[in-house]
Amino acid sequence: MYVSATSVDPPSFVEQDAPFRVIVTPYRALSGPQYIALASLCVTLTLALQIPLARAGAWPCLVFGLSETTLLLGAIWLHRRSQDRSETIALAGGSLQVVRCYRGQVLDSRRLPVFGLHVIRTDDPDYGCQAIAVESRGRRIEIGRDLSPDERPSLAQALTDAVEDAGGSPRLRIETRRSLLEHLSPREAQ
């Protein structure tokens, strides 16, 4: 199971000594210094390629080249900013708490009792595990949204084991969707 090692602190009201606590954050390919290095490299290459053209009289190339570089770096920066979120899943005190944060602010905090808790894994034969949800007394919460399909089954199993250790009697239910090939007619499947 992958849990990001970014410096995200769990919210203060999530118990620090919880026997089971997972912080899930989106995968980030670039850290802050790496983004600055990429931006510097892009600007340097743009200037190195466009300045000779601008000196030769094709100055619009410089304007368009810098505009494209600015748009590219702005899109990467906005994407990185949108990923400043985390999801904390903690099991303590007879309940499971799911807290979602965005840029340090709590967006959503839900708590489910351990007694009667079910872990539901939705698998797709073509694409792997698509979702994990916990359900208790008619309330359902989807968890692990930022994990890949290969990482979700291990979170579901670890959560089921932790609920069992906490005194609950969890049930891991696997719901399998129909395969894409089942939707196609026999002629299209060949």
N, C-alpha and C positions, 0 to 999 in steps of 0.2 A: 504494500500500500504506500502510495506517495503522499507525503504531507509536506507542503512547501516549507522551506527553511527561511522564508523572508521574516523580517523583524516585525511581525504583527503580534501585539500583545492582546491576550484575551480580555474581554470586558471584565471590569472589576467585580461584577455580581456573579460571575461564573466561578464556582468553587475551585480554588487552586489545588486542593488536595483530593480532588475527585479521582476515584479508582480508574475511571475511563474518561479521557478527554482527548479529543482530536480537533485540530485546527486545520481546516481545508482552505487553501488559497489558490487562485488561478496560477497556472504555470507562467513564469516570466522568462523569456529568452534573454532579455537585456536588463542588467542592473543600471542604476543611475550613472556611474562612471562609464559603463559600456555605451550607454546612449549618447553621452557627451562625446565619446571617442568616435562613434558612428557619425554624429552630426558634424564634427570637425573634419572627418575624412570626406564626407559628402560635399561640404562647402569648399574644401581645398581642391578636390577633383573638378568641381564645377568651375571654379575660378581658373584653374590651370587649363582647362579645355576652352573656356569661353573668352578669356582675356585676349588671346591671340586673334580670335575672330573679331572681337570688338575693335582691336587696333587696325584690323584690315578694313574696317568700315561696316562690318555687319554687327553693329551694336545691339539690334533687337535680339540676337542670339544670347547675349549676356543677360538681358532682361528676362527672356523666357527660361533660360537655364536656371537663374536664381529663383524665379517663381516656381518652377517645378521642384527644385530642391526644398524650398520653403514648404510647399504643399506636402511633399513626402515626409519631411521631418515633423510637420504639424500633425499629420495623420498618425504617425508612430507615437507621438507624444499623447494624443487624445486616446489612442488605444491603451497605452500604458496607464493613463489616468483612470480609465474605466475599469481597470483591473485592480484597483485599490480596495478590494473587498475581501472579507473573510467569513467563514462559517465555523462556529465553535459548537461541537457536539459533546456534551458532558453528561455523565451518568453519576449522580450522587443524591443521597438523601431520599431514595425511593422514587426518584423521577428522572426522566431524561429531558435535558434542556437543550434546545437548539437556538442559537443566537446568531443572527446575520448582521454584519457590520459593513458600512461603506465609508471609507476615509475616516475611520475612527468613531463614527456615529452609529449607534444601534438603530437598525432599520426594523428588525423584527425579532421578537423573543417569545418562544413558545415552550411550554412544559407539558410533558405527558407522563402519567404514572407508569411505573415499571410493571405493575400487576396488569396482565392482559395485553402487554405490548407485543405486537407482531412486526417483524421486519419483512418487507415485501420487495423482491427484486424482480424487475421487468427485463427479461432477456429477449433479444431479437436474434434469430438464427443467422442473419446476414451481417449484423453490426455489433454483436456482443451485448453486454449489459447496458441498457439505455437509461435506467433510473433505479434509485433506491428510495423507499419510503418507509416510514414507521407509522404504525396505526394503533390506536388504543381508544376504545369506547366510541367509535364512529369518527374520531378525529384523525386526519391523515396529514403527515408532513413529509415533503420530499427533502432528502438530504444528499450531500455529496454531489451537487450539481457541477462543480468545477473539476471533478475527477474524470479521468478517461474511462472508456468502457472496460479496459483491462484492469483498472484499479478498483472499480466499484465492488466487484464480488468479494475482495478481501476486506473492505470496509464493512460490508453486510455481515460477513462471517465473524469479524472481530466484535461488532456490536452485538450480535446474537450471543456470542460467548460471554461478553461482559454483562449483559442483562441476566443471563443464567447464573453467573457468579454473584450478582446482586440479589438473588433470591426470586427472580421472576421466572416464569415458565414461557420463554419466548418461542415463537414459531417462525422459522424462516420459510416463507412462501415464495416460490419462483413462478412468476407468470410469464409464459412464453407466447410471444406474438407469432402470427403466421409468417412464414417465409415469403420473400418477395416472389420466388418462383411459383408458389401456390396461387398467387394472384394473376399470373399470366396464363393465357390460353396455351394448350399443348403445342400449337404451331409457333407461338412466340418464345416458348421456353427452349426450343431447339435452336 
